[in-house]
Amino acid sequence: MIDRMSRSLEAGSTVVFTPHYSCSMNRKIVIARQSRSLQFIDRIEKEIHGELNFLNAGELMVQGRALNHLEEVRYPGTVWVLVEFNTGVTWIETLVQLKRLIKKGYMPLLAHPERYRWCRRKPERLINLSLIGCGTMVSARSFRSRKYAAAARNLLSEGLSHALCSDAHSPADMILDDELKNKVYKFSRVPWQILTGEIPEMILNDSRLPELPLRKLRG
Ligand SMILES: [Fe+2]
């Protein structure tokens, strides 16, 4: 998969690794996972001779009262934290937890909103989240899911996602290459370069993201 990435991505692109963590995870497990992730990055950086930049962060499952491991998973040098919830989470629970994160000084980036029932029913709720500073990121893995593909396409066609990520878990998964770009071009209201370049760069620069829906239509 790393070979495919280095062939498909522009030289100098940044890839952020986001292994799964959970707020309820034991601290020893968190530290061990971080260390494995850093070792992995170290190895592939040598393999591809610096053609891509790699950063280590995490995707944090939020549930219950504990909000642990935020420092360990945040995107390096930023207050952005990629968070996910169980798919059955309610809208109110999502809102409460995201506000708790914001109160703690972090900016939540909501992973794969298309998986949540509240979002499929009322996608305009993502506008409310963007107004309180929350980012949203559709996952390309959802395009291959019978349950989530239509919602993922709809969010992009309505400009209701700030960004698109590969969310690749295995070599069989899609990456941000021309095949995906051509697929997304058919339905996305927002240009590929914004979803996969400009907005991710804003996140890495620790900037606040624009309000949704993104209005810039392709020319
Ligand atoms: Fe996830």
Boltz pocket constraint, residues with backbone or C-beta under 6 A from the ligand:
constraints:
  - pocket:
      binder: B
      contacts: [[A, 59], [A, 84], [A, 111], [A, 112]]
      max_distance: 6.0
